Amino acid sequence: MAASLYIVVEGEDPGFDIFVNGHALARNEDALERLADSLGVSPLLQFFSADENSMCVLLEQGAGDPDWAYHLPRPQWFDPADGLATVRALLRYISQSPVAFGSETQPILLELREYETVLAKTEKHHLRWHLAVSWR
């Protein structure tokens, strides 16, 4: 089962494309977390939150017990500037160390750039965001 870390923007329709692939970031999340810690920025999963829609998708995909969906905390929303700080620090480091993640380096860089684009638009529109996880 392949996981994907994707961005959810607060509201029904932010008015721009929020699609990010997120597969390479999910595959390398542990190493990216260690790197973020060493760079002094928040790891990507610090921005994770579950909302009702994303949990319904997970349940439809067969992940989890439907009973826990009734006990979810309210979703947390984050300032895009905080996410941009993490994404840009990771981008700078990995761009300067192209072998840091071996064959995964280019896919990770591509996805971090997608995140940067979406978070910059989110910030421009004065919206908040969080990460969600999908399994397929």
N, C-alpha and C positions, 0 to 999 in steps of 0.2 A: 504494500500500500504506500503510495507516494504522498508526501505532505507538501503543502504550499503555504507560505506566509503571505497573506495579502492585506491590503489597506482597506479599511472601512472609513468613510468620511461621514460625519454627522449629518443627518437630514435625509430626506427621500432622494433628492437628485441634486448633487452639488453644481451641476452645469458644466462639468468637464469629465473626461475619461479618467477613471481611477484604476484601470486594469494594470496589475503588475503580475508577473509570472510567479516569482517567489519560491520556485522549486529548489534552485541552487542554494538560496539562503536557508531554507528549511533543512536541506541535507547537511549543511555546514554550520548549523546554529551553535553547536557547542564550541567550535573553534572561534567563531565570530564573537561569541560571548566572552571568551577569554581575551580576545584581541581588544574588544571594547573596554573591558576592565583595565587592561594594561594601558590603554590610551586615555583613561580617565573619563569616559563617556558612558552613558546608560546602554546596557545591552538591548538589542532589539526586542527581546521578549519582555522587557520592562514595560513595553507599550502594548502588551497583549491585554485584551479584554473580550469578554463574551457578551454579545447582545442576543436578543431573542431570535433574530433572523439567522445569524450565523450558527446558533445552536440547533435550530430547526434543520439547517442544511446538514450539519454533522449527524444528526439523528437519522435523516433520510439516507445518508451514506453508510449507515450501520454502525456509527461510532458512538458508544456510550449507552447508558441506560435512560430511557425516557423520564424516569422519576426525578433524576437530578435536574432536569430542565425546569422543574417547578420551584427549585430552590436557588436559582441564579441570583447573584447580587446585581444591582443595577450596573449597566455598562459604564466603564470609565472612559473619559475622553481626554485627549492630550493635546497640548499646544504643538502645532507643527514645527515651531522653532526648536523644540527639544528633540524631536525626531530628526530634523535636519542636522543638528549638531552631531548626532551619532552617525548618521549616514555619511556626512561629509568627512568626518574623521576616518571612518572605515575606508571610504573611497581614496582619500589622500594616502593612507598607509599602503593599501593594497596596490594602488597605481604605481607607487614607488618601489614596491617589492613584488614584481610580476610573477615570481615563482612561489609566493607565500602559500598558495592553495593548489599548486600543481595544475592539473588539467581543469580544475574547478575555478581558477582565477578569472578567466574571461566571463563565464556565466554569472559569477558573483558580481563582477564589476557592472555587467549589463543590468542586472536586477537592482543593484544599488542606485544606478543612474535612473532607472524607472521610478524607484522610491523617491529619489531627489526631485524629479519632475512633478510627481503627484503631490508631494509634501509642499513644494514651493507654490503650486496652484492652490492648495488648501490654505496655506498662509495668506496668499494674496486675497482670497475670498473670505478671510476671517472666520474660517471653520475649524473644527477640531477633528481628531482622528483617533483610531486605534488599530492595532494589528489583530487579525483573526487567523485561524488555521483551518485548512481544508485538507481532507484525506481522500485520495482516490486510488 
